[in-house]
Amino acid sequence: MFEELLHQYRNGTIASQNLLFPLSVELSVFQSQILEKYMDRIEEMGFSLRHFGGNTWVIAAIPAISKGGNGQDLLLDVLERFGSEKRNNDSGILENIIATMACKAAVKSGDQLSDTEIQGLLEKMAAADLFSHCPHGRPVVKIFNATDIKKWFHRT
């Protein structure tokens, strides 16, 4: 998912999902300044935003990858990363934000997947450069050998 989203970002093709009911968000002065400074990059990530007055902003669209997630929380997370002095000097800030977006949109423990979704996920993983870990370093694959499986059933 990360590589796909990064590729879309680099090609300017991250899909947006228009919100049926746009969200009004009250930001701090600092957050508003960060938003204004990085508006172009944030919109390239799939957001559609407009200034409503003062420190109030309206979120009209969010990245489609967020699967209808909380647009306000996602925006605040993006602003926090852009606003971090440490991250501001980091040339990989956009990759870090995209990695976070991908992780938040990824399949989570307990999610129910259809056979088609499972097959699609496996195909995407096989096509990925590094599919054994997420961009933040957490493992996404666990390999079991026959001995391990036999132990589960008390066979040796």
Sequence and secondary structure as in RCSB ss.txt:
>XXXX:A:sequence
MFEELLHQYRNGTIASQNLLFPLSVELSVFQSQILEKYMDRIEEMGFSLRHFGGNTWVIAAIPAISKGGNGQDLL
LDVLERFGSEKRNNDSGILENIIATMACKAAVKSGDQLSDTEIQGLLEKMAAADLFSHCPHGRPVVKIFNATDIK
KWFHRT
>XXXX:A:secstr
 HHHHHHHHHTT   EEEEEEEEEEE  HHHHHHHHHTHHHHHHTT EEEEEETTEEEEEEEEGGGTT  HHHHH
HHHHHHHH HHHHT TTHHHHHHHHHHHHHS  TT    HHHHHHHHHHHHHSSS SB TTS B      HHHHH
HHTT  
